[in-house]
Amino acid sequence: MSQQQRYLTCGVDQTIPLELQIFMWDCVERLPAPKDYLQVFDLKPVGVLQSITHSSEVPAYKMEYIIPMENPIAEKVYVIDDGDHSTMLLANEY
């Protein structure tokens, strides 16, 4: 995926802080091949911490991260890889 173009929707741009966008792109980048075309990130506030659960179906993958964040958010984010480019979007924009 590192050689592909990356895009994000207006919803992600307006809702997801840049540091979380970079973190999620990095999570996808670090996955070993083969990677599912659909990566799911479930973001939840845990007090002053940000919980990020990254998952995919094929191959099955699940990892949870807890990071300090000034204003944690609750959102579900998808990263979809169509082979030519990857797009990050909010689940409600799918």
C-alpha atoms as an extended CHARMM CRD file, in Angstrom:
* protein
*
        94  EXT
         1         1  MET       CA              0.0000000000        0.0000000000        0.0000000000  PROA      1               0.0000000000
         2         2  SER       CA              2.9150000000        2.3900000000        0.5270000000  PROA      2               0.0000000000
         3         3  GLN       CA              3.2920000000        3.0030000000       -3.2240000000  PROA      3               0.0000000000
         4         4  GLN       CA             -0.4110000000        3.7500000000       -3.6800000000  PROA      4               0.0000000000
         5         5  GLN       CA             -2.2210000000        7.0400000000       -3.5150000000  PROA      5               0.0000000000
         6         6  ARG       CA             -4.0720000000        7.6830000000       -0.2640000000  PROA      6               0.0000000000
         7         7  TYR       CA             -7.3110000000        9.6040000000        0.0050000000  PROA      7               0.0000000000
         8         8  LEU       CA             -9.6550000000       10.5980000000        2.7720000000  PROA      8               0.0000000000
         9         9  THR       CA            -13.1800000000       11.8860000000        2.7560000000  PROA      9               0.0000000000
        10        10  CYS       CA            -14.3190000000       15.3010000000        3.9470000000  PROA      10              0.0000000000
        11        11  GLY       CA            -15.8980000000       13.5760000000        6.9580000000  PROA      11              0.0000000000
        12        12  VAL       CA            -12.5360000000       12.1430000000        8.0430000000  PROA      12              0.0000000000
        13        13  ASP       CA            -10.8140000000       15.4630000000        7.3940000000  PROA      13              0.0000000000
        14        14  GLN       CA            -13.3400000000       17.3170000000        9.5540000000  PROA      14              0.0000000000
        15        15  THR       CA            -13.8220000000       14.7100000000       12.3130000000  PROA      15              0.0000000000
        16        16  ILE       CA            -10.6100000000       12.7240000000       12.8280000000  PROA      16              0.0000000000
        17        17  PRO       CA             -7.5670000000       14.5550000000       14.2310000000  PROA      17              0.0000000000
        18        18  LEU       CA             -4.5150000000       14.4130000000       11.9730000000  PROA      18              0.0000000000
        19        19  GLU       CA             -2.4850000000       12.4090000000       14.5100000000  PROA      19              0.0000000000
        20        20  LEU       CA             -5.1740000000        9.6840000000       14.5120000000  PROA      20              0.0000000000
        21        21  GLN       CA             -5.2820000000        9.6530000000       10.7000000000  PROA      21              0.0000000000
        22        22  ILE       CA             -1.5130000000        9.1430000000       10.5890000000  PROA      22              0.0000000000
        23        23  PHE       CA             -1.7110000000        6.4690000000       13.2990000000  PROA      23              0.0000000000
        24        24  MET       CA             -4.3630000000        4.4990000000       11.3640000000  PROA      24              0.0000000000
        25        25  TRP       CA             -2.4610000000        4.7460000000        8.0390000000  PROA      25              0.0000000000
        26        26  ASP       CA              0.6170000000        3.4670000000        9.8870000000  PROA      26              0.0000000000
        27        27  CYS       CA             -1.3560000000        0.5410000000       11.3670000000  PROA      27              0.0000000000
        28        28  VAL       CA             -2.4680000000       -0.5170000000        7.8830000000  PROA      28              0.0000000000
        29        29  GLU       CA              1.0480000000       -0.0260000000        6.4960000000  PROA      29              0.0000000000
        30        30  ARG       CA              2.5900000000       -2.2940000000        9.1660000000  PROA      30              0.0000000000
        31        31  LEU       CA              0.2270000000       -5.2150000000        8.4780000000  PROA      31              0.0000000000
        32        32  PRO       CA              1.9130000000       -8.1570000000        6.7800000000  PROA      32              0.0000000000
        33        33  ALA       CA              0.6210000000       -9.2830000000        3.3760000000  PROA      33              0.0000000000
        34        34  PRO       CA             -1.9010000000      -10.4960000000        2.4820000000  PROA      34              0.0000000000
        35        35  LYS       CA             -4.1130000000       -7.6950000000        3.7700000000  PROA      35              0.0000000000
        36        36  ASP       CA             -7.8840000000       -7.5140000000        3.6570000000  PROA      36              0.0000000000
        37        37  TYR       CA             -9.1500000000       -4.7960000000        1.3200000000  PROA      37              0.0000000000
        38        38  LEU       CA            -11.2560000000       -3.4860000000        4.2420000000  PROA      38              0.0000000000
        39        39  GLN       CA             -9.6080000000       -2.3490000000        7.4710000000  PROA      39              0.0000000000
        40        40  VAL       CA            -11.8990000000       -1.2840000000       10.3120000000  PROA      40              0.0000000000
        41        41  PHE       CA            -10.9860000000        1.1100000000       13.1240000000  PROA      41              0.0000000000
        42        42  ASP       CA            -13.3650000000        1.5060000000       16.0450000000  PROA      42              0.0000000000
        43        43  LEU       CA            -12.4870000000        4.6490000000       18.0140000000  PROA      43              0.0000000000
        44        44  LYS       CA            -13.8240000000        5.0850000000       21.5510000000  PROA      44              0.0000000000
        45        45  PRO       CA            -13.0140000000        7.4700000000       24.3850000000  PROA      45              0.0000000000
        46        46  VAL       CA            -11.8190000000        5.8600000000       27.6130000000  PROA      46              0.0000000000
        47        47  GLY       CA            -11.6080000000        8.7720000000       30.0380000000  PROA      47              0.0000000000
        48        48  VAL       CA             -8.7540000000       10.9240000000       28.7230000000  PROA      48              0.0000000000
        49        49  LEU       CA             -7.4510000000        8.0630000000       26.5870000000  PROA      49              0.0000000000
        50        50  GLN       CA             -8.2940000000        7.0810000000       23.0240000000  PROA      50              0.0000000000
        51        51  SER       CA             -9.1160000000        3.4130000000       22.4410000000  PROA      51              0.0000000000
        52        52  ILE       CA             -8.4760000000        2.2480000000       18.8620000000  PROA      52              0.0000000000
        53        53  THR       CA             -9.5380000000       -1.2570000000       17.8510000000  PROA      53              0.0000000000
        54        54  HSD       CA             -8.1590000000       -2.2050000000       14.4280000000  PROA      54              0.0000000000
        55        55  SER       CA             -9.6660000000       -5.2710000000       12.7570000000  PROA      55              0.0000000000
        56        56  SER       CA            -10.1150000000       -7.0390000000        9.4420000000  PROA      56              0.0000000000
        57        57  GLU       CA            -11.8730000000      -10.2350000000        8.4030000000  PROA      57              0.0000000000
        58        58  VAL       CA             -9.6150000000      -12.0420000000        5.8930000000  PROA      58              0.0000000000
        59        59  PRO       CA             -7.1430000000      -12.8230000000        7.2220000000  PROA      59              0.0000000000
        60        60  ALA       CA             -8.6720000000      -12.3790000000       10.6670000000  PROA      60              0.0000000000
        61        61  TYR       CA             -6.8990000000       -9.6310000000       12.5730000000  PROA      61              0.0000000000
        62        62  LYS       CA             -7.6290000000       -7.6430000000       15.7130000000  PROA      62              0.0000000000
        63        63  MET       CA             -5.4280000000       -5.2900000000       17.7170000000  PROA      63              0.0000000000
        64        64  GLU       CA             -6.3480000000       -2.7500000000       20.3590000000  PROA      64              0.0000000000
        65        65  TYR       CA             -4.3580000000        0.3670000000       21.1250000000  PROA      65              0.0000000000
        66        66  ILE       CA             -4.8120000000        2.8510000000       23.9620000000  PROA      66              0.0000000000
        67        67  ILE       CA             -3.1570000000        6.2160000000       23.4480000000  PROA      67              0.0000000000
        68        68  PRO       CA             -3.2870000000        9.5110000000       25.3410000000  PROA      68              0.0000000000
        69        69  MET       CA             -5.3760000000       12.1030000000       23.5460000000  PROA      69              0.0000000000
        70        70  GLU       CA             -6.5280000000       15.5630000000       24.4950000000  PROA      70              0.0000000000
        71        71  ASN       CA            -10.0460000000       15.0790000000       23.0990000000  PROA      71              0.0000000000
        72        72  PRO       CA            -10.7890000000       11.3790000000       22.4800000000  PROA      72              0.0000000000
        73        73  ILE       CA            -13.5650000000       10.6860000000       19.9830000000  PROA      73              0.0000000000
        74        74  ALA       CA            -16.0950000000        7.9760000000       19.1590000000  PROA      74              0.0000000000
        75        75  GLU       CA            -16.1950000000        7.0240000000       15.4670000000  PROA      75              0.0000000000
        76        76  LYS       CA            -15.9220000000        4.0180000000       13.2080000000  PROA      76              0.0000000000
        77        77  VAL       CA            -13.4680000000        4.4580000000       10.3340000000  PROA      77              0.0000000000
        78        78  TYR       CA            -12.8720000000        2.2700000000        7.2680000000  PROA      78              0.0000000000
        79        79  VAL       CA             -9.7820000000        2.1120000000        5.0970000000  PROA      79              0.0000000000
        80        80  ILE       CA            -10.6540000000        0.5590000000        1.7350000000  PROA      80              0.0000000000
        81        81  ASP       CA             -7.9340000000       -0.5830000000       -0.6680000000  PROA      81              0.0000000000
        82        82  ASP       CA             -9.1490000000       -1.0240000000       -4.2500000000  PROA      82              0.0000000000
        83        83  GLY       CA             -5.7360000000       -2.0660000000       -5.6060000000  PROA      83              0.0000000000
        84        84  ASP       CA             -4.9040000000        1.3280000000       -7.1300000000  PROA      84              0.0000000000
        85        85  HSD       CA             -5.4970000000        3.5710000000       -4.1270000000  PROA      85              0.0000000000
        86        86  SER       CA             -6.6880000000        3.5190000000       -0.5240000000  PROA      86              0.0000000000
        87        87  THR       CA             -9.4560000000        5.6400000000        0.9290000000  PROA      87              0.0000000000
        88        88  MET       CA            -10.1170000000        6.4450000000        4.5800000000  PROA      88              0.0000000000
        89        89  LEU       CA            -13.7680000000        7.1950000000        5.3220000000  PROA      89              0.0000000000
        90        90  LEU       CA            -16.2000000000        7.3320000000        8.2020000000  PROA      90              0.0000000000
        91        91  ALA       CA            -18.4630000000        4.2780000000        8.4460000000  PROA      91              0.0000000000
        92        92  ASN       CA            -21.5270000000        6.4850000000        7.9260000000  PROA      92              0.0000000000
        93        93  GLU       CA            -20.0540000000        7.6830000000        4.6060000000  PROA      93              0.0000000000
        94        94  TYR       CA            -19.8000000000        4.1360000000        3.2200000000  PROA      94              0.0000000000
